[in-house]
Amino acid sequence: MRIITLALPVTILLAAVPAQAANVTFTGVLTNSCTLSLTTPGILAPATSGTIFGSEQSGGTAAVMAVAAVGVFPTITFNAPSVTLAPTNWTATHTDEIRYTSANGASQVYTSGSSSFRETGLLDTFTVHGRISSAEGFAGGSYALTSVVTCSQL
């Protein structure tokens, strides 16, 4: 008995297979925040004239404040400075002022009013100077000049 093998052509139909697709999705939540850190407190020192008590006098030191923000670029606002500590017997007329510069380009000349700077980045460092001026001079004792600084975002 003889077995005959027939080779039959096998036709495989290759049907067009649609391309596979997958989504790669990333999610997250960003909360606007801003942190102000006083890295160096300012020190006031008297001028030789006796009419200025400020950070730019010999022995005085500028305050240094760091800003770190997340989200929309913040606006840093310095409220009008004021004497928040003085000897009780010192009642002289005086002018309270600050000035500041920052690494991102803030440049405020001495002012007794409030001022603001719109940040151009999310990190910045401010150098802040303060002075109390009084033509009547100063009584011996402790003084503090304060400006409240806030950070706001849209």
C-alpha positions in Angstrom: 0.0 0.0 0.0 1.4 3.1 -1.0 0.7 6.4 0.7 0.7 9.4 -1.4 1.2 12.7 0.3 -0.1 15.7 -1.5 1.2 19.1 -0.6 -1.6 21.4 -0.7 -0.9 25.0 -0.8 -2.1 26.6 2.4 -3.2 30.1 2.1 -3.1 32.1 5.2 -5.1 35.2 5.0 -3.4 38.0 6.8 -6.1 40.3 7.8 -5.2 43.9 8.7 -4.9 44.0 12.5 -5.8 47.4 14.0 -2.9 49.1 15.9 -3.0 48.8 19.6 -3.4 51.9 21.7 -3.0 52.7 25.4 -3.3 55.9 27.4 -0.5 56.9 29.7 -2.0 59.3 32.2 -0.3 61.3 34.9 -2.3 63.0 37.6 -1.4 65.3 40.5 -2.7 68.1 42.7 -0.7 71.3 43.1 -1.6 73.6 46.0 -0.4 77.1 45.8 1.9 77.9 48.8 4.5 80.4 49.7 7.0 80.2 52.6 8.8 83.3 53.9 11.8 82.6 56.1 13.8 85.2 57.9 17.3 83.7 57.5 19.1 86.7 59.1 17.4 89.2 61.5 18.2 92.8 61.0 20.2 94.8 63.6 19.8 98.6 64.1 22.8 100.7 65.1 23.0 104.4 65.7 24.5 106.9 63.3 27.2 109.2 64.6 24.8 112.1 64.1 22.5 110.6 66.7 19.5 111.1 64.4 19.3 107.8 62.6 19.1 104.3 64.1 19.4 101.9 61.1 20.8 98.7 59.6 23.2 100.5 57.3 25.0 102.3 60.1 28.3 100.9 61.4 27.4 97.8 63.5 24.0 97.4 61.8 23.0 94.4 59.7 20.5 94.0 56.9 17.7 91.4 57.4 17.7 88.6 54.8 14.5 86.8 53.9 14.1 83.8 51.6 11.0 83.1 49.6 10.0 79.7 48.3 6.7 79.4 46.4 4.8 76.6 44.6 2.1 77.4 42.0 1.5 80.8 40.5 4.3 83.4 40.9 3.6 85.2 44.1 3.4 88.9 45.1 5.5 89.8 48.1 4.0 92.8 50.1 5.8 94.7 52.7 3.5 96.6 55.0 4.5 100.1 56.2 7.2 99.8 58.8 6.6 100.9 62.3 8.5 101.0 65.6 7.1 98.1 67.7 9.4 98.5 70.6 10.9 101.6 72.1 11.8 102.9 75.6 8.7 104.3 77.4 10.4 107.6 77.9 11.1 108.1 74.1 8.3 110.2 72.7 10.2 111.8 69.8 8.7 112.4 66.4 10.2 109.8 64.0 10.1 108.4 60.5 10.2 104.7 60.0 11.4 103.3 56.7 12.6 100.2 54.9 14.3 99.5 51.6 14.9 96.2 49.9 16.5 94.4 46.9 16.2 90.9 45.8 18.0 88.3 43.6 15.0 88.4 41.2 15.2 92.1 40.6 13.2 93.8 43.4 14.5 97.3 44.1 12.6 99.5 46.6 14.2 102.7 47.8 13.6 103.8 51.4 9.9 104.2 52.0 7.6 104.7 55.0 4.7 103.2 53.1 3.8 99.7 52.0 5.2 98.3 48.8 5.0 95.1 46.7 7.0 93.1 44.3 5.6 90.6 41.8 8.0 87.6 41.7 9.4 86.4 38.4 10.4 83.1 39.8 9.5 80.7 42.6 12.6 81.2 44.7 14.0 84.5 45.8 16.1 86.1 48.5 15.4 89.7 49.8 17.9 91.9 51.5 16.0 94.4 53.7 17.3 97.5 55.4 15.5 99.5 58.0 15.9 102.9 59.7 14.3 105.1 62.2 15.0 108.8 61.8 14.4 111.4 64.5 15.7 114.9 64.6 15.2 114.7 68.4 17.5 111.7 68.8 16.9 108.5 70.8 16.5 107.5 74.4 18.6 104.7 75.7 16.9 101.3 75.5 15.7 98.6 73.2 14.0 99.4 69.8 12.4 97.3 67.2 11.4 98.3 63.7 8.9 95.9 62.1 7.3 95.5 58.6 4.9 92.6 58.2 5.6 90.8 55.0 3.0 88.7 53.2 3.0 86.5 50.1 -0.1 86.2 48.0 -0.9 84.2 44.8 -3.7 84.5 42.3 
